[in-house]
Amino acid sequence: MSDEPKRRRSLSHVGGHTDTAGPRAEAEKLAHALDVAPATDADDDPARSHVHGFHTYPARMHPTTAARLVRAFSPPGGKVFDPFCGSGTVLVEALLAGRAALGSDLNPLAVRLARCKTRPRTEPEVEYLVARAAEVVQHAEDRRRARAGATRRYPPEDVDLFDPHVLLELDSLRSKIESLPDEPTTLDLALVLSAILMKVSRRPGDTSGAVVMRKIRAGFASKLFMQKAEDWATRLGAFSRALPSPPPPRGDVSLDDATVLKAPRDEVADAVITSPPYAATYDYLYHHELRLRWLNLDAGMLARGEIGGRAAYRRMNEDDGPAAWAWELSRFLKAVRRVLKPGAPLVLVAADSAVRNVAIRADEIAADVAPGCGFNPVARASQSRPHFHEPSAAAFRTRPRFEHALLLRRSSPS
Ligand SMILES: C[S@@+](CC[C@H](N)C(=O)[O-])C[C@H]1O[C@@H](n2cnc3c(N)ncnc32)[C@H](O)[C@@H]1O
């Protein structure tokens, strides 16, 4: 932590016990960002407001956390960079707060989502999107009535995952979307298709391998597609109207490896606010395999460069987990240092995880590796979170599992 004497305080909140360290003003801003009360009413839930509620994404940041961090750690009009932008939560909140938003991710589905979510739309654009969706649905309905066959051969994974009539309907929706001219609306409609895929499948969600048998009527997939397209249009309209005036420059989102960062210019960012993968917890490549394939997105870079992947950590000796994460995090910190202005803040939202009985403490590892990568650890807030994974319960017996907001600052050039 910084030269200031270390203070430790404890706050108790709905989300669990919060422990802080570092200078009081900064630690309290971090604690406030984590302290998000669960919504009592689905209609009033910030996690589902406007574009945030459109498409699922594993380990999304809570929009209230993102909004508070953006306002606390970046200057008005400044540039916020999220190099693990996922579905774009930080970028959306940065734009709403009048900041310029720069983002990247190695998952092409994330890049597609973040780009579409951060692009403001005019009323005519929103109406055009709904009209195009209606054309797609009409095409699928015509093919269904004509009992037309599939336009391509589907692999066994798809045959196992969907009822035959659902697969045929999805095929018609997809082939019509692919035939549309290459324009932003086509990208939106492909995301609408992605948003309904799981709901008409035999899988409960991206991160579950379970099987559910749903009874899906003929025509339901098309109906759901239309409802989702209308919902997306409404959400895009609401987001666009909520932007400040004059609106900040458009979000700029690219496919980039956060441990390399080819895209951004040197010292372009006033703040980095991001949430790296939670080590050993998710496999984005595997979770999104279906969506990536249905959207014809090339996942080659993700396959080669995803960090923190659960399967890779599961194959390790459990004692090697913390060192592996220290190495992956260091590669990211060294890459991102170049993009930040000297002295500028880097806020990491990260949770503890485990490989079998050995905990990977996100806060301790970040504090250990940061100085060697050109960052000074400044403050942190850590809120306890339940741990549901029974096989690694022993890892959190002595200290609970925490979600952390960690503030580092880029050291000045030496
Ligand atoms: C915790 S999620 C970020 C979620 C995001 N904050 C949101 O609200 O949707 C971590 C992200 O890291 C990405 N990722 C994994 N390895 C990466 C790498 N080497 N470079 C860039 N992104 C990577 C994953 O694709 C995933 O989107």
The ligand as an SDF file (V2000), in Angstrom:
LIG
                    3D

 27 29  0  0  0  0  0  0  0  0999 V2000
  -14.8980  -11.1070  -15.6470 C   0  0  0  0  0  0  0  0  0  0  0  0
  -15.1030  -11.0520  -17.3880 S   0  0  0  0  0  0  0  0  0  0  0  0
  -15.3920   -9.3330  -17.7080 C   0  0  0  0  0  0  0  0  0  0  0  0
  -16.8600   -9.0270  -17.5630 C   0  0  0  0  0  0  0  0  0  0  0  0
  -17.1910   -7.5800  -17.8520 C   0  0  0  0  0  0  0  0  0  0  0  0
  -16.6850   -6.6920  -16.8360 N   0  0  0  0  0  0  0  0  0  0  0  0
  -18.7050   -7.4050  -17.9890 C   0  0  0  0  0  0  0  0  0  0  0  0
  -19.2960   -6.6550  -17.1930 O   0  0  0  0  0  0  0  0  0  0  0  0
  -19.3020   -8.0480  -18.8530 O   0  0  0  0  0  0  0  0  0  0  0  0
  -13.4550  -11.3140  -17.9490 C   0  0  0  0  0  0  0  0  0  0  0  0
  -13.2400  -11.1800  -19.4510 C   0  0  0  0  0  0  0  0  0  0  0  0
  -11.8620  -11.4420  -19.7430 O   0  0  0  0  0  0  0  0  0  0  0  0
  -11.8040  -11.9220  -21.0870 C   0  0  0  0  0  0  0  0  0  0  0  0
  -10.4610  -12.4700  -21.3170 N   0  0  0  0  0  0  0  0  0  0  0  0
   -9.9150  -13.6540  -20.9220 C   0  0  0  0  0  0  0  0  0  0  0  0
   -8.6300  -13.7170  -21.2920 N   0  0  0  0  0  0  0  0  0  0  0  0
   -8.3380  -12.5430  -21.9320 C   0  0  0  0  0  0  0  0  0  0  0  0
   -7.1690  -11.9880  -22.5090 C   0  0  0  0  0  0  0  0  0  0  0  0
   -6.0080  -12.6520  -22.5300 N   0  0  0  0  0  0  0  0  0  0  0  0
   -7.2460  -10.7430  -23.0600 N   0  0  0  0  0  0  0  0  0  0  0  0
   -8.4160  -10.0520  -23.0560 C   0  0  0  0  0  0  0  0  0  0  0  0
   -9.5560  -10.5310  -22.5240 N   0  0  0  0  0  0  0  0  0  0  0  0
   -9.5110  -11.7540  -21.9580 C   0  0  0  0  0  0  0  0  0  0  0  0
  -12.9780  -12.8710  -21.1730 C   0  0  0  0  0  0  0  0  0  0  0  0
  -13.3680  -13.0560  -22.5120 O   0  0  0  0  0  0  0  0  0  0  0  0
  -14.0300  -12.1180  -20.3450 C   0  0  0  0  0  0  0  0  0  0  0  0
  -14.8380  -11.3430  -21.1830 O   0  0  0  0  0  0  0  0  0  0  0  0
  1  2  1  0
  2  3  1  0
  2 10  1  0
  3  4  1  0
  4  5  1  0
  5  6  1  0
  5  7  1  0
  7  8  2  0
  7  9  1  0
 10 11  1  0
 11 12  1  0
 11 26  1  0
 12 13  1  0
 13 14  1  0
 13 24  1  0
 14 15  1  0
 14 23  1  0
 15 16  2  0
 16 17  1  0
 17 18  1  0
 17 23  2  0
 18 19  1  0
 18 20  2  0
 20 21  1  0
 21 22  2  0
 22 23  1  0
 24 25  1  0
 24 26  1  0
 26 27  1  0
M  CHG  2   2   1   9  -1
M  END
$$$$
